[in-house]
């Protein structure tokens, strides 16, 4: 279910296990993919504690250059 904010924006929503993708911000910078391991916001909203593919963990406040890839388990439930 998509949640729409006050200005008509679709709010970001995730559950533990989803993947967070952040596009590179400058030419030549690669995109980053991370597994969401903890939700710090209410109702699946950011910020997210993520584990990057290299094993580092970080607290992320995703911007407009990011999107959530939902897991198959979520789609079937």
mmCIF file of the N, C-alpha and C atoms, coordinates in Angstrom:
data_MODEL
# 
_entry.id   MODEL 
# 
loop_
_atom_site.group_PDB 
_atom_site.id 
_atom_site.type_symbol 
_atom_site.label_atom_id 
_atom_site.label_alt_id 
_atom_site.label_comp_id 
_atom_site.label_asym_id 
_atom_site.label_entity_id 
_atom_site.label_seq_id 
_atom_site.pdbx_PDB_ins_code 
_atom_site.Cartn_x 
_atom_site.Cartn_y 
_atom_site.Cartn_z 
_atom_site.occupancy 
_atom_site.B_iso_or_equiv 
_atom_site.pdbx_formal_charge 
_atom_site.auth_seq_id 
_atom_site.auth_comp_id 
_atom_site.auth_asym_id 
_atom_site.auth_atom_id 
_atom_site.pdbx_PDB_model_num 
ATOM 1   N N  . UNK A 1 1  ? 0.834  -1.175  0.000   1.00 0.00 ? 1  UNK A N  1 
ATOM 2   C CA . UNK A 1 1  ? 0.000  0.000   0.000   1.00 0.00 ? 1  UNK A CA 1 
ATOM 3   C C  . UNK A 1 1  ? 0.881  1.242   0.000   1.00 0.00 ? 1  UNK A C  1 
ATOM 4   N N  . UNK A 1 2  ? 0.616  2.163   -0.920  1.00 0.00 ? 2  UNK A N  1 
ATOM 5   C CA . UNK A 1 2  ? 1.375  3.404   -0.991  1.00 0.00 ? 2  UNK A CA 1 
ATOM 6   C C  . UNK A 1 2  ? 0.729  4.449   -0.107  1.00 0.00 ? 2  UNK A C  1 
ATOM 7   N N  . UNK A 1 3  ? 1.570  5.203   0.588   1.00 0.00 ? 3  UNK A N  1 
ATOM 8   C CA . UNK A 1 3  ? 1.066  6.259   1.450   1.00 0.00 ? 3  UNK A CA 1 
ATOM 9   C C  . UNK A 1 3  ? 1.385  7.592   0.797   1.00 0.00 ? 3  UNK A C  1 
ATOM 10  N N  . UNK A 1 4  ? 0.386  8.455   0.674   1.00 0.00 ? 4  UNK A N  1 
ATOM 11  C CA . UNK A 1 4  ? 0.562  9.745   0.028   1.00 0.00 ? 4  UNK A CA 1 
ATOM 12  C C  . UNK A 1 4  ? 0.645  10.822  1.092   1.00 0.00 ? 4  UNK A C  1 
ATOM 13  N N  . UNK A 1 5  ? 1.689  11.669  0.980   1.00 0.00 ? 5  UNK A N  1 
ATOM 14  C CA . UNK A 1 5  ? 1.891  12.747  1.935   1.00 0.00 ? 5  UNK A CA 1 
ATOM 15  C C  . UNK A 1 5  ? 1.028  13.959  1.617   1.00 0.00 ? 5  UNK A C  1 
ATOM 16  N N  . UNK A 1 6  ? 1.215  15.023  2.397   1.00 0.00 ? 6  UNK A N  1 
ATOM 17  C CA . UNK A 1 6  ? 0.412  16.233  2.265   1.00 0.00 ? 6  UNK A CA 1 
ATOM 18  C C  . UNK A 1 6  ? 0.541  16.898  0.901   1.00 0.00 ? 6  UNK A C  1 
ATOM 19  N N  . UNK A 1 7  ? 1.694  16.837  0.295   1.00 0.00 ? 7  UNK A N  1 
ATOM 20  C CA . UNK A 1 7  ? 1.919  17.502  -0.981  1.00 0.00 ? 7  UNK A CA 1 
ATOM 21  C C  . UNK A 1 7  ? 1.722  16.568  -2.169  1.00 0.00 ? 7  UNK A C  1 
ATOM 22  N N  . UNK A 1 8  ? 1.141  15.408  -1.937  1.00 0.00 ? 8  UNK A N  1 
ATOM 23  C CA . UNK A 1 8  ? 0.892  14.460  -3.011  1.00 0.00 ? 8  UNK A CA 1 
ATOM 24  C C  . UNK A 1 8  ? 2.057  13.548  -3.315  1.00 0.00 ? 8  UNK A C  1 
ATOM 25  N N  . UNK A 1 9  ? 3.130  13.637  -2.554  1.00 0.00 ? 9  UNK A N  1 
ATOM 26  C CA . UNK A 1 9  ? 4.283  12.757  -2.738  1.00 0.00 ? 9  UNK A CA 1 
ATOM 27  C C  . UNK A 1 9  ? 3.963  11.386  -2.170  1.00 0.00 ? 9  UNK A C  1 
ATOM 28  N N  . UNK A 1 10 ? 4.482  10.356  -2.781  1.00 0.00 ? 10 UNK A N  1 
ATOM 29  C CA . UNK A 1 10 ? 4.334  9.006   -2.248  1.00 0.00 ? 10 UNK A CA 1 
ATOM 30  C C  . UNK A 1 10 ? 5.425  8.819   -1.205  1.00 0.00 ? 10 UNK A C  1 
ATOM 31  N N  . UNK A 1 11 ? 5.019  8.486   0.006   1.00 0.00 ? 11 UNK A N  1 
ATOM 32  C CA . UNK A 1 11 ? 5.966  8.327   1.105   1.00 0.00 ? 11 UNK A CA 1 
ATOM 33  C C  . UNK A 1 11 ? 6.740  7.019   0.962   1.00 0.00 ? 11 UNK A C  1 
ATOM 34  N N  . UNK A 1 12 ? 8.020  7.055   1.322   1.00 0.00 ? 12 UNK A N  1 
ATOM 35  C CA . UNK A 1 12 ? 8.850  5.857   1.284   1.00 0.00 ? 12 UNK A CA 1 
ATOM 36  C C  . UNK A 1 12 ? 8.425  4.943   2.431   1.00 0.00 ? 12 UNK A C  1 
ATOM 37  N N  . UNK A 1 13 ? 8.307  3.666   2.124   1.00 0.00 ? 13 UNK A N  1 
ATOM 38  C CA . UNK A 1 13 ? 7.871  2.685   3.118   1.00 0.00 ? 13 UNK A CA 1 
ATOM 39  C C  . UNK A 1 13 ? 8.667  1.409   2.905   1.00 0.00 ? 13 UNK A C  1 
ATOM 40  N N  . UNK A 1 14 ? 9.196  0.842   3.983   1.00 0.00 ? 14 UNK A N  1 
ATOM 41  C CA . UNK A 1 14 ? 10.004 -0.374  3.878   1.00 0.00 ? 14 UNK A CA 1 
ATOM 42  C C  . UNK A 1 14 ? 9.779  -1.262  5.091   1.00 0.00 ? 14 UNK A C  1 
ATOM 43  N N  . UNK A 1 15 ? 10.204 -2.510  4.958   1.00 0.00 ? 15 UNK A N  1 
ATOM 44  C CA . UNK A 1 15 ? 10.242 -3.434  6.084   1.00 0.00 ? 15 UNK A CA 1 
ATOM 45  C C  . UNK A 1 15 ? 11.650 -4.030  6.129   1.00 0.00 ? 15 UNK A C  1 
ATOM 46  N N  . UNK A 1 16 ? 12.001 -4.603  7.265   1.00 0.00 ? 16 UNK A N  1 
ATOM 47  C CA . UNK A 1 16 ? 13.313 -5.228  7.414   1.00 0.00 ? 16 UNK A CA 1 
ATOM 48  C C  . UNK A 1 16 ? 13.469 -6.310  6.343   1.00 0.00 ? 16 UNK A C  1 
ATOM 49  N N  . UNK A 1 17 ? 14.615 -6.296  5.681   1.00 0.00 ? 17 UNK A N  1 
ATOM 50  C CA . UNK A 1 17 ? 14.890 -7.248  4.614   1.00 0.00 ? 17 UNK A CA 1 
ATOM 51  C C  . UNK A 1 17 ? 14.775 -6.647  3.226   1.00 0.00 ? 17 UNK A C  1 
ATOM 52  N N  . UNK A 1 18 ? 14.057 -5.527  3.095   1.00 0.00 ? 18 UNK A N  1 
ATOM 53  C CA . UNK A 1 18 ? 13.983 -4.839  1.812   1.00 0.00 ? 18 UNK A CA 1 
ATOM 54  C C  . UNK A 1 18 ? 15.360 -4.291  1.454   1.00 0.00 ? 18 UNK A C  1 
ATOM 55  N N  . UNK A 1 19 ? 15.543 -3.928  0.185   1.00 0.00 ? 19 UNK A N  1 
ATOM 56  C CA . UNK A 1 19 ? 16.815 -3.366  -0.288  1.00 0.00 ? 19 UNK A CA 1 
ATOM 57  C C  . UNK A 1 19 ? 16.615 -1.884  -0.583  1.00 0.00 ? 19 UNK A C  1 
ATOM 58  N N  . UNK A 1 20 ? 17.568 -1.077  -0.149  1.00 0.00 ? 20 UNK A N  1 
ATOM 59  C CA . UNK A 1 20 ? 17.569 0.359   -0.428  1.00 0.00 ? 20 UNK A CA 1 
ATOM 60  C C  . UNK A 1 20 ? 18.621 0.636   -1.494  1.00 0.00 ? 20 UNK A C  1 
ATOM 61  N N  . UNK A 1 21 ? 18.201 1.264   -2.583  1.00 0.00 ? 21 UNK A N  1 
ATOM 62  C CA . UNK A 1 21 ? 19.101 1.617   -3.682  1.00 0.00 ? 21 UNK A CA 1 
ATOM 63  C C  . UNK A 1 21 ? 19.231 3.132   -3.721  1.00 0.00 ? 21 UNK A C  1 
ATOM 64  N N  . UNK A 1 22 ? 20.475 3.617   -3.750  1.00 0.00 ? 22 UNK A N  1 
ATOM 65  C CA . UNK A 1 22 ? 20.741 5.053   -3.832  1.00 0.00 ? 22 UNK A CA 1 
ATOM 66  C C  . UNK A 1 22 ? 21.589 5.294   -5.069  1.00 0.00 ? 22 UNK A C  1 
ATOM 67  N N  . UNK A 1 23 ? 21.099 6.154   -5.963  1.00 0.00 ? 23 UNK A N  1 
ATOM 68  C CA . UNK A 1 23 ? 21.815 6.467   -7.190  1.00 0.00 ? 23 UNK A CA 1 
ATOM 69  C C  . UNK A 1 23 ? 23.040 7.324   -6.891  1.00 0.00 ? 23 UNK A C  1 
ATOM 70  N N  . UNK A 1 24 ? 24.109 7.133   -7.661  1.00 0.00 ? 24 UNK A N  1 
ATOM 71  C CA . UNK A 1 24 ? 25.301 7.952   -7.532  1.00 0.00 ? 24 UNK A CA 1 
ATOM 72  C C  . UNK A 1 24 ? 24.955 9.411   -7.795  1.00 0.00 ? 24 UNK A C  1 
ATOM 73  N N  . UNK A 1 25 ? 25.557 10.328  -7.025  1.00 0.00 ? 25 UNK A N  1 
ATOM 74  C CA . UNK A 1 25 ? 25.190 11.734  -7.127  1.00 0.00 ? 25 UNK A CA 1 
ATOM 75  C C  . UNK A 1 25 ? 26.016 12.519  -8.133  1.00 0.00 ? 25 UNK A C  1 
ATOM 76  N N  . UNK A 1 26 ? 27.117 11.970  -8.580  1.00 0.00 ? 26 UNK A N  1 
ATOM 77  C CA . UNK A 1 26 ? 27.947 12.642  -9.574  1.00 0.00 ? 26 UNK A CA 1 
ATOM 78  C C  . UNK A 1 26 ? 28.276 11.659  -10.689 1.00 0.00 ? 26 UNK A C  1 
ATOM 79  N N  . UNK A 1 27 ? 28.639 12.205  -11.842 1.00 0.00 ? 27 UNK A N  1 
ATOM 80  C CA . UNK A 1 27 ? 28.988 11.358  -12.981 1.00 0.00 ? 27 UNK A CA 1 
ATOM 81  C C  . UNK A 1 27 ? 30.154 10.457  -12.590 1.00 0.00 ? 27 UNK A C  1 
ATOM 82  N N  . UNK A 1 28 ? 30.014 9.174   -12.870 1.00 0.00 ? 28 UNK A N  1 
ATOM 83  C CA . UNK A 1 28 ? 31.065 8.208   -12.568 1.00 0.00 ? 28 UNK A CA 1 
ATOM 84  C C  . UNK A 1 28 ? 30.927 7.540   -11.215 1.00 0.00 ? 28 UNK A C  1 
ATOM 85  N N  . UNK A 1 29 ? 30.081 8.083   -10.333 1.00 0.00 ? 29 UNK A N  1 
ATOM 86  C CA . UNK A 1 29 ? 29.868 7.458   -9.025  1.00 0.00 ? 29 UNK A CA 1 
ATOM 87  C C  . UNK A 1 29 ? 28.880 6.310   -9.187  1.00 0.00 ? 29 UNK A C  1 
ATOM 88  N N  . UNK A 1 30 ? 29.194 5.180   -8.604  1.00 0.00 ? 30 UNK A N  1 
ATOM 89  C CA . UNK A 1 30 ? 28.315 4.024   -8.737  1.00 0.00 ? 30 UNK A CA 1 
ATOM 90  C C  . UNK A 1 30 ? 27.146 4.113   -7.762  1.00 0.00 ? 30 UNK A C  1 
ATOM 91  N N  . UNK A 1 31 ? 26.081 3.426   -8.106  1.00 0.00 ? 31 UNK A N  1 
ATOM 92  C CA . UNK A 1 31 ? 24.931 3.330   -7.221  1.00 0.00 ? 31 UNK A CA 1 
ATOM 93  C C  . UNK A 1 31 ? 25.291 2.446   -6.032  1.00 0.00 ? 31 UNK A C  1 
ATOM 94  N N  . UNK A 1 32 ? 24.621 2.672   -4.899  1.00 0.00 ? 32 UNK A N  1 
ATOM 95  C CA . UNK A 1 32 ? 24.830 1.842   -3.716  1.00 0.00 ? 32 UNK A CA 1 
ATOM 96  C C  . UNK A 1 32 ? 23.566 1.056   -3.425  1.00 0.00 ? 32 UNK A C  1 
ATOM 97  N N  . UNK A 1 33 ? 23.743 -0.192  -3.039  1.00 0.00 ? 33 UNK A N  1 
ATOM 98  C CA . UNK A 1 33 ? 22.632 -1.040  -2.636  1.00 0.00 ? 33 UNK A CA 1 
ATOM 99  C C  . UNK A 1 33 ? 22.905 -1.529  -1.223  1.00 0.00 ? 33 UNK A C  1 
ATOM 100 N N  . UNK A 1 34 ? 21.861 -1.525  -0.399  1.00 0.00 ? 34 UNK A N  1 
ATOM 101 C CA . UNK A 1 34 ? 22.003 -1.920  1.002   1.00 0.00 ? 34 UNK A CA 1 
ATOM 102 C C  . UNK A 1 34 ? 20.777 -2.706  1.429   1.00 0.00 ? 34 UNK A C  1 
ATOM 103 N N  . UNK A 1 35 ? 20.975 -3.585  2.405   1.00 0.00 ? 35 UNK A N  1 
ATOM 104 C CA . UNK A 1 35 ? 19.860 -4.307  3.005   1.00 0.00 ? 35 UNK A CA 1 
ATOM 105 C C  . UNK A 1 35 ? 19.387 -3.518  4.223   1.00 0.00 ? 35 UNK A C  1 
ATOM 106 N N  . UNK A 1 36 ? 18.083 -3.313  4.315   1.00 0.00 ? 36 UNK A N  1 
ATOM 107 C CA . UNK A 1 36 ? 17.528 -2.612  5.471   1.00 0.00 ? 36 UNK A CA 1 
ATOM 108 C C  . UNK A 1 36 ? 17.461 -3.606  6.626   1.00 0.00 ? 36 UNK A C  1 
ATOM 109 N N  . UNK A 1 37 ? 18.169 -3.291  7.730   1.00 0.00 ? 37 UNK A N  1 
ATOM 110 C CA . UNK A 1 37 ? 18.225 -4.208  8.865   1.00 0.00 ? 37 UNK A CA 1 
ATOM 111 C C  . UNK A 1 37 ? 17.445 -3.683  10.075  1.00 0.00 ? 37 UNK A C  1 
ATOM 112 N N  . UNK A 1 38 ? 17.067 -2.402  10.033  1.00 0.00 ? 38 UNK A N  1 
ATOM 113 C CA . UNK A 1 38 ? 16.263 -1.846  11.123  1.00 0.00 ? 38 UNK A CA 1 
ATOM 114 C C  . UNK A 1 38 ? 15.546 -0.594  10.628  1.00 0.00 ? 38 UNK A C  1 
ATOM 115 N N  . UNK A 1 39 ? 14.285 -0.446  11.035  1.00 0.00 ? 39 UNK A N  1 
ATOM 116 C CA . UNK A 1 39 ? 13.491 0.728   10.693  1.00 0.00 ? 39 UNK A CA 1 
ATOM 117 C C  . UNK A 1 39 ? 13.473 1.637   11.913  1.00 0.00 ? 39 UNK A C  1 
ATOM 118 N N  . UNK A 1 40 ? 13.919 2.871   11.769  1.00 0.00 ? 40 UNK A N  1 
ATOM 119 C CA . UNK A 1 40 ? 13.942 3.806   12.896  1.00 0.00 ? 40 UNK A CA 1 
ATOM 120 C C  . UNK A 1 40 ? 12.758 4.764   12.886  1.00 0.00 ? 40 UNK A C  1 
ATOM 121 N N  . UNK A 1 41 ? 12.090 4.916   11.748  1.00 0.00 ? 41 UNK A N  1 
ATOM 122 C CA . UNK A 1 41 ? 10.933 5.790   11.642  1.00 0.00 ? 41 UNK A CA 1 
ATOM 123 C C  . UNK A 1 41 ? 9.653  5.044   11.991  1.00 0.00 ? 41 UNK A C  1 
ATOM 124 N N  . UNK A 1 42 ? 8.563  5.769   12.017  1.00 0.00 ? 42 UNK A N  1 
ATOM 125 C CA . UNK A 1 42 ? 7.266  5.167   12.338  1.00 0.00 ? 42 UNK A CA 1 
ATOM 126 C C  . UNK A 1 42 ? 6.622  4.582   11.089  1.00 0.00 ? 42 UNK A C  1 
ATOM 127 N N  . UNK A 1 43 ? 6.027  3.426   11.214  1.00 0.00 ? 43 UNK A N  1 
ATOM 128 C CA . UNK A 1 43 ? 5.261  2.822   10.134  1.00 0.00 ? 43 UNK A CA 1 
ATOM 129 C C  . UNK A 1 43 ? 6.048  2.516   8.878   1.00 0.00 ? 43 UNK A C  1 
ATOM 130 N N  . UNK A 1 44 ? 7.321  2.170   9.016   1.00 0.00 ? 44 UNK A N  1 
ATOM 131 C CA . UNK A 1 44 ? 8.134  1.820   7.860   1.00 0.00 ? 44 UNK A CA 1 
ATOM 132 C C  . UNK A 1 44 ? 8.813  2.999   7.192   1.00 0.00 ? 44 UNK A C  1 
ATOM 133 N N  . UNK A 1 45 ? 8.705  4.172   7.808   1.00 0.00 ? 45 UNK A N  1 
ATOM 134 C CA . UNK A 1 45 ? 9.314  5.380   7.234   1.00 0.00 ? 45 UNK A CA 1 
ATOM 135 C C  . UNK A 1 45 ? 10.780 5.502   7.652   1.00 0.00 ? 45 UNK A C  1 
ATOM 136 N N  . UNK A 1 46 ? 11.566 6.266   6.891   1.00 0.00 ? 46 UNK A N  1 
ATOM 137 C CA . UNK A 1 46 ? 12.967 6.506   7.251   1.00 0.00 ? 46 UNK A CA 1 
ATOM 138 C C  . UNK A 1 46 ? 13.068 7.238   8.589   1.00 0.00 ? 46 UNK A C  1 
ATOM 139 N N  . UNK A 1 47 ? 14.242 7.192   9.197   1.00 0.00 ? 47 UNK A N  1 
ATOM 140 C CA . UNK A 1 47 ? 15.516 6.676   8.704   1.00 0.00 ? 47 UNK A CA 1 
ATOM 141 C C  . UNK A 1 47 ? 15.613 5.158   8.841   1.00 0.00 ? 47 UNK A C  1 
ATOM 142 N N  . UNK A 1 48 ? 16.569 4.600   8.091   1.00 0.00 ? 48 UNK A N  1 
ATOM 143 C CA . UNK A 1 48 ? 16.799 3.170   8.073   1.00 0.00 ? 48 UNK A CA 1 
ATOM 144 C C  . UNK A 1 48 ? 18.236 2.869   8.477   1.00 0.00 ? 48 UNK A C  1 
ATOM 145 N N  . UNK A 1 49 ? 18.409 1.829   9.278   1.00 0.00 ? 49 UNK A N  1 
ATOM 146 C CA . UNK A 1 49 ? 19.743 1.294   9.525   1.00 0.00 ? 49 UNK A CA 1 
ATOM 147 C C  . UNK A 1 49 ? 19.965 0.250   8.448   1.00 0.00 ? 49 UNK A C  1 
ATOM 148 N N  . UNK A 1 50 ? 21.027 0.410   7.670   1.00 0.00 ? 50 UNK A N  1 
ATOM 149 C CA . UNK A 1 50 ? 21.269 -0.474  6.533   1.00 0.00 ? 50 UNK A CA 1 
ATOM 150 C C  . UNK A 1 50 ? 22.634 -1.135  6.641   1.00 0.00 ? 50 UNK A C  1 
ATOM 151 N N  . UNK A 1 51 ? 22.754 -2.282  5.981   1.00 0.00 ? 51 UNK A N  1 
ATOM 152 C CA . UNK A 1 51 ? 24.045 -2.967  5.844   1.00 0.00 ? 51 UNK A CA 1 
ATOM 153 C C  . UNK A 1 51 ? 24.383 -2.959  4.355   1.00 0.00 ? 51 UNK A C  1 
ATOM 154 N N  . UNK A 1 52 ? 25.460 -2.285  4.036   1.00 0.00 ? 52 UNK A N  1 
ATOM 155 C CA . UNK A 1 52 ? 25.883 -2.189  2.644   1.00 0.00 ? 52 UNK A CA 1 
ATOM 156 C C  . UNK A 1 52 ? 26.473 -3.508  2.191   1.00 0.00 ? 52 UNK A C  1 
ATOM 157 N N  . UNK A 1 53 ? 26.613 -3.636  0.891   1.00 0.00 ? 53 UNK A N  1 
ATOM 158 C CA . UNK A 1 53 ? 27.136 -4.875  0.318   1.00 0.00 ? 53 UNK A CA 1 
ATOM 159 C C  . UNK A 1 53 ? 28.561 -5.177  0.779   1.00 0.00 ? 53 UNK A C  1 
ATOM 160 N N  . UNK A 1 54 ? 29.315 -4.140  1.207   1.00 0.00 ? 54 UNK A N  1 
ATOM 161 C CA . UNK A 1 54 ? 30.681 -4.363  1.698   1.00 0.00 ? 54 UNK A CA 1 
ATOM 162 C C  . UNK A 1 54 ? 30.715 -4.681  3.194   1.00 0.00 ? 54 UNK A C  1 
ATOM 163 N N  . UNK A 1 55 ? 29.531 -4.768  3.842   1.00 0.00 ? 55 UNK A N  1 
ATOM 164 C CA . UNK A 1 55 ? 29.443 -5.137  5.249   1.00 0.00 ? 55 UNK A CA 1 
ATOM 165 C C  . UNK A 1 55 ? 29.328 -3.972  6.213   1.00 0.00 ? 55 UNK A C  1 
ATOM 166 N N  . UNK A 1 56 ? 29.581 -2.750  5.754   1.00 0.00 ? 56 UNK A N  1 
ATOM 167 C CA . UNK A 1 56 ? 29.459 -1.592  6.634   1.00 0.00 ? 56 UNK A CA 1 
ATOM 168 C C  . UNK A 1 56 ? 27.996 -1.303  6.933   1.00 0.00 ? 56 UNK A C  1 
ATOM 169 N N  . UNK A 1 57 ? 27.741 -0.800  8.144   1.00 0.00 ? 57 UNK A N  1 
ATOM 170 C CA . UNK A 1 57 ? 26.391 -0.414  8.535   1.00 0.00 ? 57 UNK A CA 1 
ATOM 171 C C  . UNK A 1 57 ? 26.329 1.101   8.667   1.00 0.00 ? 57 UNK A C  1 
ATOM 172 N N  . UNK A 1 58 ? 25.174 1.664   8.314   1.00 0.00 ? 58 UNK A N  1 
ATOM 173 C CA . UNK A 1 58 ? 25.013 3.107   8.364   1.00 0.00 ? 58 UNK A CA 1 
ATOM 174 C C  . UNK A 1 58 ? 23.548 3.453   8.608   1.00 0.00 ? 58 UNK A C  1 
ATOM 175 N N  . UNK A 1 59 ? 23.322 4.602   9.242   1.00 0.00 ? 59 UNK A N  1 
ATOM 176 C CA . UNK A 1 59 ? 21.980 5.141   9.413   1.00 0.00 ? 59 UNK A CA 1 
ATOM 177 C C  . UNK A 1 59 ? 21.729 6.067   8.235   1.00 0.00 ? 59 UNK A C  1 
ATOM 178 N N  . UNK A 1 60 ? 20.664 5.794   7.462   1.00 0.00 ? 60 UNK A N  1 
ATOM 179 C CA . UNK A 1 60 ? 20.424 6.510   6.217   1.00 0.00 ? 60 UNK A CA 1 
ATOM 180 C C  . UNK A 1 60 ? 19.083 7.235   6.267   1.00 0.00 ? 60 UNK A C  1 
ATOM 181 N N  . UNK A 1 61 ? 19.119 8.499   5.852   1.00 0.00 ? 61 UNK A N  1 
ATOM 182 C CA . UNK A 1 61 ? 17.926 9.310   5.651   1.00 0.00 ? 61 UNK A CA 1 
ATOM 183 C C  . UNK A 1 61 ? 17.806 9.500   4.139   1.00 0.00 ? 61 UNK A C  1 
ATOM 184 N N  . UNK A 1 62 ? 17.149 8.562   3.422   1.00 0.00 ? 62 UNK A N  1 
ATOM 185 C CA . UNK A 1 62 ? 17.171 8.594   1.961   1.00 0.00 ? 62 UNK A CA 1 
ATOM 186 C C  . UNK A 1 62 ? 16.476 9.824   1.387   1.00 0.00 ? 62 UNK A C  1 
ATOM 187 N N  . UNK A 1 63 ? 17.033 10.303  0.281   1.00 0.00 ? 63 UNK A N  1 
ATOM 188 C CA . UNK A 1 63 ? 16.458 11.440  -0.423  1.00 0.00 ? 63 UNK A CA 1 
ATOM 189 C C  . UNK A 1 63 ? 15.744 10.991  -1.682  1.00 0.00 ? 63 UNK A C  1 
ATOM 190 N N  . UNK A 1 64 ? 15.556 11.938  -2.579  1.00 0.00 ? 64 UNK A N  1 
ATOM 191 C CA . UNK A 1 64 ? 14.824 11.660  -3.819  1.00 0.00 ? 64 UNK A CA 1 
ATOM 192 C C  . UNK A 1 64 ? 15.614 10.797  -4.790  1.00 0.00 ? 64 UNK A C  1 
ATOM 193 N N  . UNK A 1 65 ? 16.894 10.596  -4.517  1.00 0.00 ? 65 UNK A N  1 
ATOM 194 C CA . UNK A 1 65 ? 17.731 9.760   -5.378  1.00 0.00 ? 65 UNK A CA 1 
ATOM 195 C C  . UNK A 1 65 ? 17.729 8.299   -4.945  1.00 0.00 ? 65 UNK A C  1 
ATOM 196 N N  . UNK A 1 66 ? 16.811 7.929   -4.050  1.00 0.00 ? 66 UNK A N  1 
ATOM 197 C CA . UNK A 1 66 ? 16.769 6.570   -3.496  1.00 0.00 ? 66 UNK A CA 1 
ATOM 198 C C  . UNK A 1 66 ? 15.400 5.937   -3.722  1.00 0.00 ? 66 UNK A C  1 
ATOM 199 N N  . UNK A 1 67 ? 15.411 4.599   -3.767  1.00 0.00 ? 67 UNK A N  1 
ATOM 200 C CA . UNK A 1 67 ? 14.146 3.865   -3.827  1.00 0.00 ? 67 UNK A CA 1 
ATOM 201 C C  . UNK A 1 67 ? 14.300 2.541   -3.091  1.00 0.00 ? 67 UNK A C  1 
ATOM 202 N N  . UNK A 1 68 ? 13.171 1.994   -2.650  1.00 0.00 ? 68 UNK A N  1 
ATOM 203 C CA . UNK A 1 68 ? 13.147 0.728   -1.914  1.00 0.00 ? 68 UNK A CA 1 
ATOM 204 C C  . UNK A 1 68 ? 12.714 -0.386  -2.859  1.00 0.00 ? 68 UNK A C  1 
ATOM 205 N N  . UNK A 1 69 ? 13.491 -1.474  -2.858  1.00 0.00 ? 69 UNK A N  1 
ATOM 206 C CA . UNK A 1 69 ? 13.120 -2.693  -3.586  1.00 0.00 ? 69 UNK A CA 1 
ATOM 207 C C  . UNK A 1 69 ? 12.543 -3.648  -2.558  1.00 0.00 ? 69 UNK A C  1 
ATOM 208 N N  . UNK A 1 70 ? 11.264 -3.976  -2.726  1.00 0.00 ? 70 UNK A N  1 
ATOM 209 C CA . UNK A 1 70 ? 10.595 -4.848  -1.762  1.00 0.00 ? 70 UNK A CA 1 
ATOM 210 C C  . UNK A 1 70 ? 10.922 -6.301  -2.029  1.00 0.00 ? 70 UNK A C  1 
ATOM 211 N N  . UNK A 1 71 ? 11.005 -7.080  -0.962  1.00 0.00 ? 71 UNK A N  1 
ATOM 212 C CA . UNK A 1 71 ? 11.338 -8.496  -1.086  1.00 0.00 ? 71 UNK A CA 1 
ATOM 213 C C  . UNK A 1 71 ? 10.156 -9.291  -1.625  1.00 0.00 ? 71 UNK A C  1 
ATOM 214 N N  . UNK A 1 72 ? 10.430 -10.467 -2.137  1.00 0.00 ? 72 UNK A N  1 
ATOM 215 C CA . UNK A 1 72 ? 9.376  -11.350 -2.655  1.00 0.00 ? 72 UNK A CA 1 
ATOM 216 C C  . UNK A 1 72 ? 8.419  -11.772 -1.545  1.00 0.00 ? 72 UNK A C  1 
ATOM 217 N N  . UNK A 1 73 ? 8.943  -11.984 -0.327  1.00 0.00 ? 73 UNK A N  1 
ATOM 218 C CA . UNK A 1 73 ? 8.094  -12.416 0.786   1.00 0.00 ? 73 UNK A CA 1 
ATOM 219 C C  . UNK A 1 73 ? 6.986  -11.407 1.040   1.00 0.00 ? 73 UNK A C  1 
ATOM 220 N N  . UNK A 1 74 ? 7.303  -10.134 0.927   1.00 0.00 ? 74 UNK A N  1 
ATOM 221 C CA . UNK A 1 74 ? 6.325  -9.078  1.169   1.00 0.00 ? 74 UNK A CA 1 
ATOM 222 C C  . UNK A 1 74 ? 5.246  -9.084  0.092   1.00 0.00 ? 74 UNK A C  1 
ATOM 223 N N  . UNK A 1 75 ? 5.650  -9.291  -1.167  1.00 0.00 ? 75 UNK A N  1 
ATOM 224 C CA . UNK A 1 75 ? 4.697  -9.255  -2.265  1.00 0.00 ? 75 UNK A CA 1 
ATOM 225 C C  . UNK A 1 75 ? 3.707  -10.395 -2.191  1.00 0.00 ? 75 UNK A C  1 
ATOM 226 N N  . UNK A 1 76 ? 4.113  -11.535 -1.647  1.00 0.00 ? 76 UNK A N  1 
ATOM 227 C CA . UNK A 1 76 ? 3.215  -12.684 -1.585  1.00 0.00 ? 76 UNK A CA 1 
ATOM 228 C C  . UNK A 1 76 ? 2.321  -12.671 -0.364  1.00 0.00 ? 76 UNK A C  1 
ATOM 229 N N  . UNK A 1 77 ? 2.605  -11.790 0.610   1.00 0.00 ? 77 UNK A N  1 
ATOM 230 C CA . UNK A 1 77 ? 1.772  -11.748 1.815   1.00 0.00 ? 77 UNK A CA 1 
ATOM 231 C C  . UNK A 1 77 ? 0.662  -10.749 1.723   1.00 0.00 ? 77 UNK A C  1 
# 
